[in-house]
Amino acid sequence: MSEESAAIAAPGHVSRDGDARFESIENALRTGGPAAALDQLIEQLGSNGEYRAMLDALLLKSRHELGLPLILAGPLSDLPEPQRSGYEERYVEAIRLVGSKYLETGDIPTAWAYYRAIAEAEPVAKAILEYRPSENDERLGAIIEVAFNHGVSPRRGFDLILEHYGTCPAISAFEQLPPHDVAVRVACAERLIAHLHQELMANLRSEITSRGQLLPAEGSSIAELVRGRDWLFSEDSYHIDTSHLAAVVRFSLIVTDLAFITLAADLTEYGRRLAPRLQFDGPPPFQHMFEDHRVYLRALLGQEVDNAIAHFQAKLDSSEDGLGSDPTLPAQSLVNLLVRLGRLDLAIDVAAEHLAGLPESALSCPTTAQLCQRAGEPERLAKIARDHGDLVDFTAALLGTLARA
């Protein structure tokens, strides 16, 4: 028997208050030595759900096996190699194991505290995707915090916010999303569009039924529901929170899936019919929130494309004449529209005239250089850069021309 085990099992070392838990560890030490005692300790804590203490036991076992002091004093950096590296590996394994135990019990927030320490989000994200809250589930808020605010599974977190807290908190959450996380923002915008469209459709159908009128066929659009029913909007009537409607329509510009663009355009068909006091002013070039977005979205669907281009060109011209505000805003919107319509040639013209010299960080649309590169026209970029005194873009264009030769 080693000096260590002899000291623990020496006569006079009795279990506190006769606790069987302590006795089982002492017995394991007597019969199997330190390794058996440590295994007994870990098994006992795990079976009792004492996972925080189990972590300490796992680390104690690691220190014993690596020949380190059983009770550490000081930072890990003070340990010699290779013990330090070995202990750090064991530490990560222990954290991972304890985190998995909390996941098994459904305690996602506590599990995340462990997985976060070792920068492993995937097991927690998987658990969040599988999570289905029960009625009055007290875990819901904490799990949303992990999923959405900590970025472990923002799409699922957003779904939980929308499903369980409603549209208003979901819109607020959407506005907190990082601008660079485009894929998540698009997915959340799609969820909002579908949710609001479904809600408005249900409210309109209910209103029409309550008036004793024959409902259009299932699957009819909002435009079809409101057509010929001006009474739906009489006396400043509305059927959904109009601020929510305006926000979701505004968010819809980032969506690329035609199915969701169709739903968003359908929402504008309702919004444009609202009473004047329920209309919203937007930033240029969407001062007429619902009508201007309708024109833009319909163009993305291939409807009245030339009319839409002329519409937003006129907005840009008005801002240039001093009739509006910052002309770069309508210019950027027009460039984005032209890019999405495949009109790169015209997009380059607009960007060169109105946006040249602005840094990429100040733009919500591609730069002139990026547009020229996309179009495969380095010579054109060279001319634009020379006209605006941009030596960097000019040099990039020259190099691009050489590379293409």
Summary of the structure (lengths in Angstrom):
residues: 405
radius of gyration: 32.0
end to end distance: 81.4
largest distance: 98.0
contacts: 1209
relative contact order: 0.04
helix: 71%
strand: 0%
